[in-house]
Amino acid sequence: MKVEETLARIEAYLADWPDAEYKITKKGECLDTPEDSPLIKAIIQAAGRTGLHPPVVGWRGWTEAEPFQSGLGIDAVVLGPGELKRAHSADEFVDLAEVQRAANLYAEIALSILCHDQR
């Protein structure tokens, strides 16, 4: 759902309470990078070379990656080590081995993009 659609629903809902006040503190669109994006293709190719197979999935949440896409028109994704269920929790941690695998993947992605996968 786009931000304007959400705001319209909120305003319609609050129409019954004319004295109600609300404040929007963050207003960003959904991160929506198409699967045929050069970035997605580079990630999939690089992941295959490193033996990783991250799924291409949608996810609900907010990320600092969103303004790159909506504000600058740059494809963006969220891709990192660790288990999502541990993120922002009391027992949040990432194994060092996962950090190393992620670093290797990031390097391969950069090489894929810079070399246009001519390697």
Secondary structure by P-SEA (a helix, b strand, c coil): ccaaaaaaaaaaaacccccbbbbbcccccccccccccaaaaaaaaaaaaacbbbbbcccccccccccccccccbbbbbbbccccccccccbbbbbaaaaaaaaaaaaaaaaaaaacccc
